[in-house]
Amino acid sequence: MPERLLTPFAYITVLVVLVLLTFLTVGLSFVSGSPMMHAVAGQAIATVKASLVVLFFMHVLRSAAQTKVVIAVTIFWLVAVLLGLTLSDYLTRGMIPMAPGH
């Protein structure tokens, strides 16, 4: 019989935290504030929720080192390459005043 990775209590606790974070996300949509504040808070909550799902329900906490390396490379690719290069292009578009195509 395979070894149980986590107890049922741990799964239920993570589930409750995910549901509470979902309620927090919905509640945040009713709070008046700037769109930037909503975007940053929503992304922060989504990052925490995604991390919980990956760590507990995908069993990354007890996985092999190769799996953790693949996840680290994927996060680096997403944040540094995709988001970093996209934002560097978007944020510097107004720096050259008479650039063709703008």
N, C-alpha and C positions, 0 to 999 in steps of 0.2 A: 504494500500500500504506500502511495507517495506521501511524503512528509508535508504536513500542512504548513503553508508559508506564514499566514497570519491567522489570528483567532477571529471568530465571527464578530466579537465585540469590536475589534479594530475596523472591520469592514462596515459595521453599522455606524461607528463613530465617524468614519470618513464620509459615509453617505449623508449623515445628518449635517456635517459641516458643508458638504456640497449643496444641500438643499438650502441651508441658511445663507450661503453665499449667493445663491440664485435669488432668494428673497431680497437680499441686500442690493443686488443689481437692479431688480424691479423697483425697489424703494428709491434707489438713487435716481431713477428716471423721473420721479415726481418731485424731486428737490430742485428748486430754482437755482441756477448757477450758470456759469459760462459754458459754452459748448466744449471748450478745451478741458475744463475740469471734469465734465462728464466723460469725455473720451479717455482721459488719463486714468480716472477712477475705474471706468469700465474695463480698460485693458489690464489694469493691475489685478482686478478681481478675476478676470478671465485667465490670467497667467497663473494665479494661485490655484484656480479650479483645474486647469490643465495639468499643472504639476502634481496635484493630488491624484488625478486619474492615472497619470503615467507611473507615479511611484507606487501606488497601492494596487490598483486594479490591473495594471499591466506587469506587476511584480518586478519592477526595476530595482527595488530596494534589495532584493536577494538574488539578482541576476548575475550572470558572469561578467567579467571585466570587459570582454569584447562588446557586449551589449551596451555597457555604459560608455565605452569609447564611441560607438556609433551614435548614441544619443548626444554626446558632447559635440561631435563633429556636425551633427544635424543642427543643433542649436547655434553653433558658431556660423554655419552657412546661412541660417535664417537671419540672425541678428546682424552679423558683421557684413556679410556680402550682400544679401538681398535688401534688407532694410537700410543698411548703411549707405550703400551706393545709390539707392533710390532717393533717400533723403538728402544726400549730398548734391544730387542733381536738382532736386526740387527746391532746396533752400538757397542755391547759388544761381538760380535763373535770372534774377534781376541785377546781378553784379556787372554784367557787360551790357551797357546801355543800347547800343545799336547793333546787336547781334542778329544775323539773319535768322528768320524763322520764329522770332519772338514778337 
